[in-house]
Amino acid sequence: MARAVIATLSAAWTWGTESTHWRLSPNPRLDMEFETPPGRIVQVTMPEFMALVAAADTIGRQLIGDCFYSAYSQANVRLTVSG
């Protein structure tokens, strides 16, 4: 999440250096380097998937279950199109 915030601020800073209204100094992010963390993609079985959705529903967080379904449907679309 921190990397996403830094990327967003970097884009805004770069815009500010090009703006005649803001006139910011050069973007300090351009000299920074960050390590990329290892990926956290995992495969779950359908019973595990259903248990995650049921757990989200049980604690009253139905939107979390909806996010799981959205990610699942997007992954299936990508597999169908590319495969």
C-alpha positions in Angstrom: 0.0 0.0 0.0 2.9 2.4 0.8 4.3 1.9 -2.7 0.9 2.8 -4.2 0.8 6.0 -2.1 4.4 6.9 -3.1 3.5 6.3 -6.8 0.4 8.5 -6.5 2.3 11.3 -4.8 5.1 11.0 -7.3 2.7 11.5 -10.2 1.2 14.5 -8.5 4.6 15.9 -7.8 5.7 15.5 -11.4 2.5 17.3 -12.5 3.4 20.0 -10.1 6.8 20.5 -11.6 5.3 21.0 -15.0 2.5 23.3 -13.8 3.1 27.0 -14.1 1.0 27.6 -11.0 2.8 25.3 -8.6 6.4 25.3 -9.8 7.6 22.5 -7.6 11.3 21.5 -7.4 12.3 18.3 -9.2 10.6 15.1 -8.1 12.6 13.5 -5.2 11.0 10.1 -6.0 13.0 9.8 -9.2 16.2 9.0 -7.3 14.5 6.4 -5.0 14.6 2.7 -5.6 12.4 0.1 -3.9 12.6 -3.6 -3.6 9.7 -5.4 -5.1 8.2 -7.8 -2.5 7.5 -11.4 -3.5 4.0 -12.0 -4.9 1.2 -13.3 -2.7 -1.0 -15.0 -5.2 -2.4 -18.3 -3.8 -4.7 -20.8 -5.3 -7.7 -21.9 -3.3 -10.0 -24.8 -3.8 -13.7 -24.2 -4.3 -14.6 -25.3 -0.7 -12.0 -22.9 0.6 -13.4 -20.1 -1.6 -17.0 -20.8 -0.3 -15.7 -20.9 3.3 -14.1 -17.4 2.8 -17.3 -16.0 1.4 -19.4 -17.6 4.2 -17.0 -16.2 6.8 -17.3 -12.7 5.4 -21.1 -13.1 5.4 -21.1 -14.4 9.0 -19.3 -11.3 10.3 -21.6 -9.0 8.4 -19.1 -8.0 5.7 -20.9 -9.1 2.6 -18.8 -6.7 0.4 -15.7 -8.8 1.2 -17.5 -11.9 -0.3 -18.5 -9.8 -3.3 -14.8 -8.8 -3.8 -13.9 -12.5 -3.8 -16.5 -13.3 -6.4 -15.4 -10.3 -8.5 -11.7 -11.4 -8.4 -12.8 -15.0 -9.2 -14.9 -13.9 -12.2 -12.1 -11.6 -13.5 -9.6 -14.4 -13.2 -11.9 -16.7 -15.2 -12.3 -14.1 -17.9 -8.5 -13.7 -18.3 -8.0 -17.4 -18.4 -10.8 -17.8 -21.1 -9.4 -15.0 -23.2 -5.7 -15.9 -23.0 -6.1 -19.7 -23.0 
